[in-house]
Amino acid sequence: VAGSCVLVTGSNRGIGLGLVKRFLELPYPPKWVFATTLDLEGNETEELRDLACKHPNLVVLQLDVTNLESIQAAQKEVQKCVGEGGLTILYNNAGIWTLNDLQTENAKDMMSVYSVNTIGPLQMSQAFLPLLKKAARRSPYQGLSSSKAAIINMSSILGSIELMTAWDQYQVLGYRCSKTALNMLTKCQSLGYSADGIMTVAIHPGSVNTTLNPLVKSTQGIVTVLSNLSEEDNGTYLNYLGQRLPW
């Protein structure tokens, strides 16, 4: 990842924050790590702000993935930093869910979940496509890889139609549908962007609760998976151990 530039959405806490830490801890960390948060001044962003004081290559940006103006403003800031080098990895991590089941799911909640989990990654990828193309063009690597240019969409095993994991515990209808739709978006992007040297992959981070150990294991796993991605992984649905999941 040395010399690369990485952007992680929704990185003020949880997996997003964990990923930012893993990238910064690498023996050869990225040239730039862009971490985004809804609220730059909020308490939840404190840890990210502290990290930015210690790491000059970490840039914290305000971003609402449901707001096109906010996306475009963040893109301009990233462009200023990376210049002609472009953006190597766009990690669409920001996500929300509501605990609605078949009876309680409603249009308002479903729309808000979709706008973050599905439409957000679509619009982020559209906005950052020129920077991903730049990175791909300048890369010395042949074929597709995350060292060249990649869109990584944070999916979930709950989006697998075949598995229907944990249905009895979590119906979370809107969330499941949004992640299944994100998987389809991933497949479409993998077909549409590969000619430009950009790979697209959906990743399930594992069942991560707020305790530290699974989070570290998950984010370390994801960073390892990213480093091993090759042409044949384009358009696939993987877990944090690099295993393929059924759609």
GIQUI-V482482 format. One record per pair of residues at least 4 apart in sequence whose C-alpha atoms are under 7 Angstrom apart, sorted by sequence separation. I is the first residue (numbers start at 0). J is the second residue. D is the distance in Angstrom with one decimal. If there is no record, write none. Layout:
# GIQUI-V482482
i:I j:J d:D
i:I j:J d:D
This chain:
# GIQUI-V482482
i:11 j:15 d:6.7
i:12 j:16 d:4.8
i:13 j:17 d:6.2
i:14 j:18 d:6.0
i:15 j:19 d:6.4
i:16 j:20 d:6.3
i:17 j:21 d:6.2
i:18 j:22 d:6.2
i:19 j:23 d:6.3
i:20 j:24 d:6.1
i:21 j:25 d:6.4
i:24 j:28 d:6.6
i:40 j:44 d:6.7
i:41 j:45 d:7.0
i:44 j:48 d:6.2
i:45 j:49 d:6.2
i:46 j:50 d:6.3
i:47 j:51 d:6.3
i:48 j:52 d:6.6
i:49 j:53 d:6.8
i:50 j:54 d:6.1
i:51 j:55 d:6.5
i:66 j:70 d:6.3
i:67 j:71 d:6.2
i:68 j:72 d:6.1
i:69 j:73 d:6.3
i:70 j:74 d:6.2
i:71 j:75 d:6.3
i:72 j:76 d:6.5
i:73 j:77 d:6.2
i:74 j:78 d:6.0
i:75 j:79 d:6.3
i:76 j:80 d:6.7
i:77 j:81 d:6.2
i:78 j:82 d:5.5
i:81 j:85 d:5.5
i:99 j:103 d:5.3
i:100 j:104 d:5.6
i:105 j:109 d:6.0
i:106 j:110 d:5.9
i:107 j:111 d:6.3
i:108 j:112 d:6.2
i:109 j:113 d:6.1
i:110 j:114 d:6.0
i:111 j:115 d:6.5
i:112 j:116 d:5.9
i:113 j:117 d:5.2
i:114 j:118 d:4.9
i:115 j:119 d:4.9
i:116 j:120 d:6.8
i:117 j:121 d:6.5
i:118 j:122 d:6.1
i:119 j:123 d:6.0
i:120 j:124 d:6.0
i:121 j:125 d:6.3
i:122 j:126 d:6.1
i:123 j:127 d:6.1
i:124 j:128 d:5.7
i:127 j:131 d:6.3
i:128 j:132 d:6.0
i:129 j:133 d:6.3
i:130 j:134 d:6.4
i:131 j:135 d:6.2
i:132 j:136 d:6.1
i:133 j:137 d:6.2
i:134 j:138 d:6.0
i:143 j:147 d:6.7
i:144 j:148 d:6.5
i:145 j:149 d:5.1
i:159 j:163 d:5.9
i:165 j:169 d:5.9
i:166 j:170 d:5.2
i:171 j:175 d:6.2
i:172 j:176 d:6.3
i:173 j:177 d:6.0
i:174 j:178 d:6.3
i:175 j:179 d:6.2
i:176 j:180 d:6.1
i:177 j:181 d:6.1
i:178 j:182 d:6.2
i:179 j:183 d:6.6
i:180 j:184 d:6.3
i:181 j:185 d:6.1
i:182 j:186 d:6.4
i:183 j:187 d:6.2
i:184 j:188 d:6.1
i:185 j:189 d:6.1
i:186 j:190 d:6.5
i:187 j:191 d:6.1
i:188 j:192 d:5.6
i:189 j:193 d:5.8
i:192 j:196 d:6.9
i:193 j:197 d:5.0
i:210 j:214 d:6.8
i:211 j:215 d:6.2
i:212 j:216 d:6.2
i:213 j:217 d:5.9
i:214 j:218 d:6.1
i:215 j:219 d:5.9
i:216 j:220 d:6.0
i:217 j:221 d:6.2
i:218 j:222 d:6.2
i:219 j:223 d:6.3
i:220 j:224 d:6.1
i:221 j:225 d:6.1
i:222 j:226 d:6.4
i:223 j:227 d:6.5
i:224 j:228 d:6.3
i:228 j:232 d:6.0
i:237 j:241 d:5.5
i:238 j:242 d:5.5
i:10 j:15 d:3.8
i:11 j:16 d:5.4
i:23 j:28 d:5.4
i:39 j:44 d:6.3
i:81 j:86 d:6.9
i:99 j:104 d:4.9
i:104 j:109 d:7.0
i:113 j:118 d:6.3
i:114 j:119 d:5.9
i:144 j:149 d:6.9
i:192 j:197 d:5.5
i:193 j:198 d:5.7
i:237 j:242 d:5.3
i:238 j:243 d:6.5
i:9 j:15 d:5.7
i:10 j:16 d:4.4
i:22 j:28 d:5.9
i:51 j:57 d:5.3
i:63 j:69 d:5.8
i:64 j:70 d:6.2
i:157 j:163 d:6.3
i:192 j:198 d:6.9
i:207 j:213 d:5.7
i:237 j:243 d:4.4
i:238 j:244 d:6.8
i:8 j:15 d:6.8
i:22 j:29 d:6.9
i:51 j:58 d:6.6
i:62 j:69 d:5.6
i:63 j:70 d:6.8
i:140 j:147 d:6.3
i:157 j:164 d:5.7
i:207 j:214 d:5.7
i:236 j:243 d:5.8
i:237 j:244 d:5.6
i:7 j:15 d:6.4
i:62 j:70 d:6.3
i:156 j:164 d:6.7
i:236 j:244 d:5.6
i:138 j:147 d:5.5
i:189 j:198 d:5.9
i:189 j:199 d:4.9
i:62 j:73 d:6.5
i:188 j:199 d:6.3
i:135 j:147 d:5.2
i:205 j:217 d:6.3
i:60 j:73 d:6.6
i:134 j:147 d:6.4
i:135 j:148 d:5.2
i:204 j:217 d:5.8
i:134 j:148 d:6.0
i:185 j:199 d:6.0
i:19 j:34 d:6.9
i:185 j:200 d:6.2
i:224 j:239 d:6.7
i:96 j:112 d:6.0
i:185 j:201 d:6.2
i:224 j:240 d:6.7
i:95 j:112 d:5.9
i:131 j:148 d:5.8
i:158 j:175 d:4.8
i:224 j:241 d:5.4
i:157 j:175 d:5.4
i:158 j:176 d:6.5
i:221 j:239 d:4.8
i:182 j:201 d:6.4
i:220 j:239 d:5.1
i:95 j:115 d:6.8
i:158 j:178 d:4.7
i:159 j:179 d:6.5
i:220 j:240 d:5.7
i:94 j:115 d:5.8
i:95 j:116 d:6.8
i:158 j:179 d:4.4
i:39 j:61 d:5.8
i:93 j:115 d:7.0
i:94 j:116 d:5.1
i:217 j:239 d:6.0
i:38 j:61 d:6.2
i:93 j:116 d:7.0
i:155 j:178 d:6.3
i:5 j:29 d:6.8
i:10 j:34 d:5.5
i:11 j:35 d:7.0
i:32 j:56 d:6.1
i:33 j:57 d:5.9
i:34 j:58 d:6.2
i:35 j:59 d:5.7
i:36 j:60 d:6.4
i:37 j:61 d:5.5
i:154 j:178 d:5.6
i:4 j:29 d:5.5
i:10 j:35 d:5.5
i:11 j:36 d:5.5
i:31 j:56 d:4.9
i:32 j:57 d:4.8
i:33 j:58 d:4.9
i:34 j:59 d:4.8
i:35 j:60 d:4.7
i:36 j:61 d:5.2
i:37 j:62 d:5.3
i:1 j:27 d:5.0
i:3 j:29 d:4.8
i:4 j:30 d:5.7
i:5 j:31 d:6.3
i:6 j:32 d:5.8
i:7 j:33 d:6.3
i:8 j:34 d:6.2
i:9 j:35 d:5.6
i:10 j:36 d:6.0
i:30 j:56 d:6.1
i:31 j:57 d:6.0
i:32 j:58 d:6.2
i:33 j:59 d:5.9
i:34 j:60 d:6.1
i:35 j:61 d:5.6
i:36 j:62 d:5.6
i:37 j:63 d:5.6
i:0 j:27 d:6.6
i:1 j:28 d:5.5
i:2 j:29 d:5.5
i:3 j:30 d:5.5
i:4 j:31 d:4.7
i:5 j:32 d:4.9
i:6 j:33 d:4.5
i:7 j:34 d:5.2
i:8 j:35 d:5.0
i:9 j:36 d:5.4
i:33 j:60 d:7.0
i:35 j:62 d:5.7
i:154 j:181 d:6.8
i:0 j:28 d:6.2
i:1 j:29 d:5.0
i:2 j:30 d:4.8
i:3 j:31 d:6.9
i:4 j:32 d:5.9
i:5 j:33 d:6.1
i:6 j:34 d:6.0
i:7 j:35 d:6.5
i:154 j:182 d:6.9
i:0 j:29 d:5.4
i:1 j:30 d:6.5
i:91 j:120 d:5.6
i:12 j:43 d:6.9
i:11 j:43 d:6.3
i:11 j:44 d:5.0
i:152 j:185 d:6.9
i:200 j:233 d:5.9
i:205 j:238 d:6.7
i:199 j:233 d:5.5
i:200 j:234 d:5.2
i:201 j:235 d:6.3
i:202 j:236 d:5.8
i:203 j:237 d:6.2
i:204 j:238 d:6.0
i:205 j:239 d:6.3
i:198 j:233 d:5.3
i:199 j:234 d:5.5
i:200 j:235 d:5.4
i:201 j:236 d:4.7
i:202 j:237 d:4.9
i:203 j:238 d:4.5
i:204 j:239 d:5.1
i:11 j:47 d:6.0
i:200 j:236 d:6.3
i:201 j:237 d:6.2
i:202 j:238 d:5.3
i:203 j:239 d:6.1
i:202 j:239 d:6.6
i:86 j:130 d:5.1
i:87 j:131 d:6.0
i:189 j:233 d:6.0
i:85 j:130 d:4.4
i:86 j:131 d:4.9
i:189 j:234 d:4.8
i:85 j:131 d:5.8
i:87 j:134 d:5.6
i:154 j:201 d:5.6
i:156 j:203 d:5.8
i:85 j:133 d:4.8
i:86 j:134 d:5.6
i:148 j:196 d:6.7
i:149 j:197 d:5.2
i:150 j:198 d:6.3
i:151 j:199 d:5.8
i:152 j:200 d:6.3
i:153 j:201 d:5.9
i:154 j:202 d:5.3
i:155 j:203 d:4.5
i:186 j:234 d:4.8
i:65 j:114 d:5.8
i:84 j:133 d:6.4
i:85 j:134 d:4.4
i:148 j:197 d:4.9
i:149 j:198 d:4.7
i:150 j:199 d:4.7
i:151 j:200 d:5.1
i:152 j:201 d:4.7
i:153 j:202 d:5.2
i:154 j:203 d:5.0
i:155 j:204 d:6.9
i:185 j:234 d:6.1
i:65 j:115 d:5.8
i:83 j:133 d:6.6
i:84 j:134 d:5.6
i:148 j:198 d:6.4
i:149 j:199 d:5.6
i:150 j:200 d:6.6
i:151 j:201 d:5.9
i:152 j:202 d:6.3
i:153 j:203 d:6.3
i:64 j:115 d:6.3
i:74 j:126 d:6.9
i:70 j:123 d:6.6
i:74 j:127 d:6.5
i:84 j:137 d:7.0
i:143 j:196 d:6.0
i:65 j:119 d:5.5
i:143 j:197 d:6.5
i:144 j:198 d:6.5
i:64 j:119 d:4.8
i:71 j:126 d:6.6
i:143 j:198 d:5.8
i:88 j:145 d:6.7
i:64 j:123 d:7.0
i:87 j:146 d:6.7
i:87 j:147 d:6.1
i:88 j:148 d:5.8
i:89 j:149 d:6.4
i:90 j:150 d:6.0
i:91 j:151 d:6.0
i:92 j:152 d:6.5
i:117 j:177 d:5.8
i:87 j:148 d:4.5
i:88 j:149 d:4.9
i:89 j:150 d:4.9
i:90 j:151 d:4.7
i:91 j:152 d:4.9
i:92 j:153 d:5.0
i:112 j:173 d:6.5
i:116 j:177 d:6.0
i:135 j:196 d:5.4
i:87 j:149 d:6.3
i:88 j:150 d:5.9
i:89 j:151 d:6.2
i:90 j:152 d:6.1
i:91 j:153 d:5.9
i:112 j:174 d:6.4
i:116 j:178 d:6.9
i:135 j:197 d:6.5
i:117 j:180 d:6.6
i:132 j:195 d:6.2
i:109 j:173 d:4.9
i:113 j:177 d:5.3
i:117 j:181 d:5.2
i:112 j:177 d:6.9
i:104 j:172 d:6.7
i:104 j:173 d:7.0
i:100 j:170 d:5.1
i:99 j:170 d:6.9
i:100 j:171 d:5.5
i:101 j:172 d:6.5
i:99 j:171 d:5.0
i:100 j:172 d:5.6
i:98 j:171 d:5.1
i:99 j:172 d:6.2
i:97 j:171 d:6.4
i:15 j:92 d:6.2
i:96 j:174 d:5.4
i:145 j:225 d:6.1
i:5 j:86 d:6.3
i:145 j:226 d:6.6
i:4 j:86 d:5.1
i:5 j:87 d:5.9
i:6 j:88 d:6.2
i:7 j:89 d:6.5
i:8 j:90 d:6.4
i:4 j:87 d:5.1
i:5 j:88 d:4.7
i:6 j:89 d:5.1
i:7 j:90 d:4.7
i:8 j:91 d:5.6
i:9 j:92 d:5.9
i:145 j:228 d:6.3
i:3 j:87 d:5.6
i:4 j:88 d:6.5
i:5 j:89 d:6.1
i:6 j:90 d:5.9
i:7 j:91 d:6.3
i:8 j:92 d:5.2
i:9 j:93 d:4.1
i:144 j:228 d:5.6
i:161 j:245 d:6.3
i:7 j:92 d:6.3
i:8 j:93 d:5.1
i:144 j:229 d:4.9
i:161 j:246 d:6.2
i:143 j:229 d:5.9
i:144 j:230 d:6.3
i:159 j:245 d:6.5
i:160 j:246 d:6.1
i:143 j:230 d:4.7
i:159 j:246 d:5.0
i:142 j:230 d:6.0
i:0 j:146 d:6.2
i:17 j:214 d:7.0
i:21 j:218 d:6.9
i:17 j:215 d:6.7
i:21 j:219 d:6.5
i:14 j:214 d:6.5
i:18 j:218 d:5.4
i:17 j:218 d:6.0
i:14 j:218 d:6.6
